[in-house]
Structure formats: C-alpha cells, structure tokens
Amino acid sequence: MAWLPWVQTQLLADPFSGQLFVFRGRRGDRLKVLWWDGDGMCLFAKRLERGHFVWPQTREGKVALSPAQLSMLLEGIDWRRPVRTAPTLAV
C-alpha cells in the first residue's frame, strides 16, 4: 500500500498506531481514510456528489481533529465555523 511509507516518512507517524490518517484529492471532492484496526489496514474512500471537503490549514503537514470535527469534515460541513440550530441556554 503506497500510503504506508508516506505516513512514516512525511508525517513521521506510525500507520499501525490506530490513528486515522485522512487524505484529500486535488479537486477537494474525494477523501481517503487509512486506519489500522488491529487485524489489518482499512482504506475508506468517499466522494461528494456536490461541494467539496473543507480542509484544515497546516504548516507542519498534519493536524489533529476532534471526533466531532472529523464527523463534520466527512459530511462536507465547514467544521471550522459550525452554527448551532438553537441558541444555548445559560445555566
């Protein structure tokens, strides 16, 4: 798999750590997710029919996302500026 050496040499990360490694295509409408589940390497792919994936800006080549941010990214939602549908209540 061509992504494994890239994760090791460019991101300086262990592809067998259980972390998710997400890569975006040039046009921004495709994603690939690489994940080691303990038994084997999983490769997930997604293509948006309309729109594009909002990609994080980074200087180091990698960025950490929370599970909520990753979920929004995979849905094509701008995870940097999510808008609540109802105002929050002050407690």
C-alpha positions in Angstrom: 0.0 0.0 0.0 1.6 3.3 -1.2 0.2 5.3 1.8 2.1 3.4 4.5 5.6 4.7 3.6 4.2 8.2 3.1 2.7 8.3 6.6 6.0 7.1 8.0 8.4 9.3 6.1 6.4 12.5 5.5 4.2 12.6 8.6 6.7 10.8 10.8 3.8 8.8 12.3 3.2 5.1 12.9 0.4 3.9 10.5 -0.2 1.0 12.8 -1.0 3.2 15.8 -4.8 3.0 15.4 -5.0 6.7 14.4 -6.9 7.8 11.4 -5.0 9.3 8.5 -7.1 11.3 6.2 -6.0 12.4 2.7 -7.9 14.7 0.3 -7.8 14.6 -3.5 -6.6 17.6 -5.6 -10.1 18.7 -6.5 -11.3 18.6 -2.9 -14.3 16.3 -3.6 -12.6 13.0 -2.5 -11.2 11.7 0.7 -9.3 8.5 1.7 -9.0 7.4 5.3 -6.3 5.0 6.3 -6.8 3.1 9.6 -5.2 0.1 11.2 -7.9 -1.9 13.1 -5.5 -4.3 14.8 -6.2 -7.1 12.2 -5.4 -5.3 9.0 -5.2 -1.9 7.2 -8.5 -0.4 6.3 -8.9 2.0 3.4 -12.1 4.0 3.3 -13.0 6.4 0.4 -15.7 9.0 0.0 -16.6 11.2 -2.9 -19.0 14.1 -2.6 -21.6 14.5 -5.3 -21.8 18.2 -4.8 -19.4 20.6 -3.0 -16.0 19.9 -1.5 -14.4 18.9 1.8 -13.2 21.8 3.9 -9.6 21.1 4.5 -7.6 22.4 7.5 -4.7 24.8 7.1 -1.5 23.5 8.5 2.2 24.4 8.4 3.5 21.0 9.6 1.6 18.8 7.1 -0.6 17.3 9.8 -3.4 18.5 12.1 -5.4 16.8 14.9 -9.2 16.9 14.7 -11.7 16.0 17.4 -14.2 13.3 16.6 -16.9 15.9 16.1 -14.7 17.9 13.7 -13.8 14.7 11.7 -17.5 13.8 11.5 -18.3 17.2 10.1 -15.4 17.0 7.7 -16.7 13.7 6.4 -20.1 15.1 5.8 -18.8 18.1 3.9 -19.7 20.6 6.6 -17.4 23.5 7.3 -16.2 22.3 10.7 -14.2 25.5 11.3 -17.4 27.6 11.8 -20.3 25.3 12.7 -23.5 27.1 13.5 -25.9 25.9 16.2 -29.5 25.5 15.2 -30.8 26.7 18.6 -29.3 29.2 21.0 -27.5 27.8 24.0 -29.2 28.2 27.4 -27.3 30.0 30.2 -27.1 27.9 33.3 
